[in-house]
Amino acid sequence: MKIQKNIDNTVIYQTKNGAITLKQDVSADMLWASQAHIADIFEVERSVVTKHIRNILKDKELNEDSVCAKLAHTAEDGKTYQVQFYSLDVILAIGYRTNSKKAIAFRQWATKTLKDHIYKGYTINRTRIQKNYSEFLKAIDDVKTLLPADTAIEHDSILELVTLFADTWFSLDAYDKDKLITQGATKKKVALTAEKLNKALAELKQNLISKNEATDIFGVERTKDSVAAIIGNIMQSFGGEELYPSVEEKAAHLLYFIVKNHPFVDGNKRSGAYAFIWFLRYTKTLDLTRMTPPALTAITLLIAESSPKDKDKMIGLVCTLLAKRKVNDSQ
């Protein structure tokens, strides 16, 4: 675990609106503050901080081994002492327990930030983006490199994809180097048939027609058993081994084949996107907190406008997106 080297200078502080933020761009994996620093942040007595830390650890709200560390600190007398420092988790927990004006302002800011995250699906720290603006723009540009010229994908949808990969500032260098994930992690037996999918697509058609969002030609197969051929392709096996053994691979190919093979007279993109989500729900692997409507729209249009030679890359992009969901769920 990396630790901020210059721990004598407090890098954590509270802004006028109550936000807990940083005085500079910090690259350390963890941020640490002493009890004295935490008392300064919320303008309370150090004894109050001591009491809250004791209760936080006693209640097992946080794990002491993860949030506490003894670090070398140089005092005013020039001597170096071992001082107990606490992580950002402790600072936030104390902010919720303390009754000072600063702590109240913090909670008001934290509640607003959490509401934004729940309703919008993301939150943006504009100050931090400004300090890392070049990286932020590069992340957007990396996604744009996947798009053909004169793409119909809206800017907001591109940003939605960036948001999905923002956990680790996902770099699409892997796309250029053909190193995207192409094999999913969820291995389970799936009894997918053309009859089941056709029934789901028929329900979609009726729903759209009832809302005047589709006509009778929506979802009509160009040739008989077009959907059955796609399902047969996805579910095929050789030598007793499935060609696409994971749920992620099956889902990605289902989306790709319906969108790119145009099995229907009308509604291929909508049918493909619906089949993709339906299949993930059918296999109990759908995560709506990450596979949001804008993200689904962006992925579907991205596949629709992609070159056939980039099929493996499109499949890899979808599998990577679904695999990130599994990684995050396991943390």
N, C-alpha and C positions, 0 to 999 in steps of 0.2 A: 504494500500500500504506500502510495506516494503522499508526502506531507508537505504543506506549504513551508518553504525554507525560512522565510522571514516572518516568523510568527510574532515578533515584537511589535509590528505595525498592524493595527487592526484593519482588515480589509472589508469587514462586514459593518454596515451601518444602516440607519433607518432614514428614509427620505421624508419630506414634509407630508406626503400623502399616506405615510405609515408603512410603505413598502420596505421589506428587508432586501438590501441590494449590496453591490460591491463597489469599492472605490476605484478599482482598476480591473483590467482584464486579467483574470487569474486562470492559470492552466492546470493547477493542482487537482488531483482527483478528489481531495477532501479539503474542507476549510475548517479551521479550528479557532476557538476563542476561549479565553480564560473566564473564570467567574467574574472577575473585575470587568472584563470587556463586555460580558453579557449584561451586567448591571448597568453599564454606561449606555448600552443600546436602548434599554427600556426605562432608564432613569429610575432605578429602584436600589434599595440597599443590597449589599452583597449577601447579607444574611437571608434575604428573601430568595435570591437565586439559589443559595445553598439548600434551602428548605425544599424548593420546587424540584431541584435535581434529585434530592433524596427520595421524594415521593414518586417522581417519574420512574426511577429505577426500581423502587419498591413495588410499584404497580405493574412492573414489567411492560410498561408502555414502550420502552426502548431497551435494547440489549446493551448492558454496560460494556462488554468487550468490544462492541462495534462503534460506540459513540464516545468513549473516554480514552485518553492517552496521556501519559506523562511525557512532556517534552522539555528540552533544555531552554531556559529563559534567562536572559541577562538582566539583572536588576540594576537599579540606579547606582548601587555601590560598586558596580563593575563586576560583581561575582555572578557566576552562573549557577542557577538552581533548577531542580527538577520540579516542574509545575504541572498540575492537572489541567488539561485542556479538553474542550468538548466540541463535538461536531455541530454542523448546521442543524441536524435533526433536533438536538437538545435546545438550540436557540429558538427554533420554531415552536417546540413543545412548551417552553417557558412563556413564550408570547401569548399562548392560549390560556395560561394559568395565572398570569400576573394582572394586577388591577391598576396599573399606572395609566396616565393619559397616553403615553407612547404605546403601551401594550394594546389599549383600546383601539388606537389608530391602526395598529398592525392588524388586529382582528378584522376591522372593517375592510381594510385593503385585501386581506387574505380571503374573506368571504366573497368579495366582488370578483377576485381573480378565479376562485373556484367555480363560481356561477358561470363566468364566461367560458371556462373550460368545459363545463357540463353542457351548456346550451350550444356553444359554437363548435365544440370538439377540439379546440386548440386555444392556446394563449400565447401572446407574443410580448416579449420584453424588448421594447424598441431601443432602449439604451444599449442592451447587450448586442442586439443586431447591428447597431451602428458601429460598435467596437469590433464586430466580426463581419462587417458588411461585405467584404470581398468574398468570404466563405459562403455567405448567404446567397449572393448573386451567382456564385459558381454552382451551388446546389441547384438553383433554378435553371441555369444554363445547361447543366448536366442532363436534367430531365428534358429540356427543349431539344437537345441533340437527338432524342428519340423520335422527334416529330418530323414529318415531311414538310416541304415548303408549302406555304399557304394552308396550314392546318386549320381545321374547323374547331379544334379544341380550345375552349376559353381559358383565359389567363388564370381565373380562379380555380379551374380544375387542375391546371399545372401546379399551382401552389398547394392544392390538396395532396397531390402526390408527394411534393416536397415535404409536407407536414408528416405524412406517413413514414417517410424515411428519416425524419429529423432526429430520431432517438440517438443515432450514432453519426449524424451528418453523412448518411449513406452515400458513398461515392459511386457514380455510374462508370467509373473506370472499368469495373467488372463487366459492364455491358460491352465496352469496346474490346475487351480482351477475351470475350466469350467465357467469363468465369462466373456468370450468374448461376444460382442454384437451379438445377433442372430435375432434381429428385426430391420429392416431399418426404416429410417425416412421419406422417400419419398413415400407418399401414393397418388397414382393416378390410374385412370382406364386405363388398358392396354388391347388393343384388339389384343392379340398375338395368331396367328394360326399356325398350322403346315405348311400350304401352304406358308405363308410369310417367315418362317424360311427356308423351303426347297428351295425356290427361291433364297434366299440370299446365301445358301450353294452351290447351283448349280453355281452361279456366281463365288464363291470362287474356285470351282473345275475347271471351264473353265480357270480362270486366272492362276492357278497353272500349268495346263496342257500346256498352251501356253508358259510358261516359263520353261517347262521340269522339273517341281518340283513335279509332281504327275502323276499317271497313271490312266487308265480308272476305276480301282477298287476303287479309292479314293472316299469316300463319298457314296459308295454303301451300302444300308441298309442290315444288316444281315437277318433281318426278316421284312416282310411288315409292314409299319406303325410304325416303331420303334421311329421315331421322333415324330409322332403324340402322341404316348404313353407318351413320356417325356413331351410334351407340355400339355397334359391332366393332368398329375401329377402336374405340376407347377401351372396350372390355376384352379385347382379343388377348390371347395368350399363345405362347410357343414353348413346347416342351414342358408343359405344366406350370410355366412361369408367366405371370401377367406382364404385358408389354409396358403398362403404366401402373405399377404396383401401389402407388400412394394415392390418397384422396386428393392431394394438391395437384398432382400430375393429371389425374382424371378431370378435375374441375377446370384446370387451365386449358386442356385440349378440348373439352366440351365447349367452352367459350370461344376458343379460336376456330374450331371447325364450323360452328353455326354462323359466326360472323363472316368468316372468309370464304366458306364453300357455298354460301347463298342457297341453302336448301329450300327456302320459302320464296314465294312470289313477292311478298311484302313483309317487312318487319323483322329482318334477319338480326339487326343489331339489338333491338328490344327483346327479341326472343332469346338471343344468345346471352344477354345480360341476365334475363330472368331465369334461364336454365342454369346459369352459373350459380346464382344465389340460391335457387331452389335446391340444387345438388348439395351445396354446402350445408344448407339447413337439413336436408334429408340425411346427410351423414353426421349431423350434429357437430359440425366444425365451423359454423358461421359465427363470426365475431363482428357484430354491427358497430362496435366502438371504433373499429379500424376500417372495415369495408363500408365506408359511408357512401351515400348516393353520388356525391361529386367524384369520389375516387373510382367508383364503378363506372361512371360515365366516361371519365378520362381513360381508364384502362380499355374500355370497349371501343372508343373512338380511336385510340392509339393502335389497337389491333386492326381495326377496319382500314386505317390509312397506311398501315405498314406494308413494306414490300414482302412478297412471298419468300424471298431469300432470307428474310429475317425471322422466319417462323420460330426457330429454336430460341432466338433471343426474346421474342414476345412470350413464349412459354416460360422461359427462364425468369422474365420479369414478374409474371403472375405468381410463379412458384416462390420467388424470393419474397414477394409481398406477403403471401400466406405463411411462409416459413417464419418471417419476422413476428407474425402474430403468435406463433407457437413459442418462439424464444422469449417474447415478452411475458407470455402467460406463465412461463416456468420460473420467472425471476421472483 
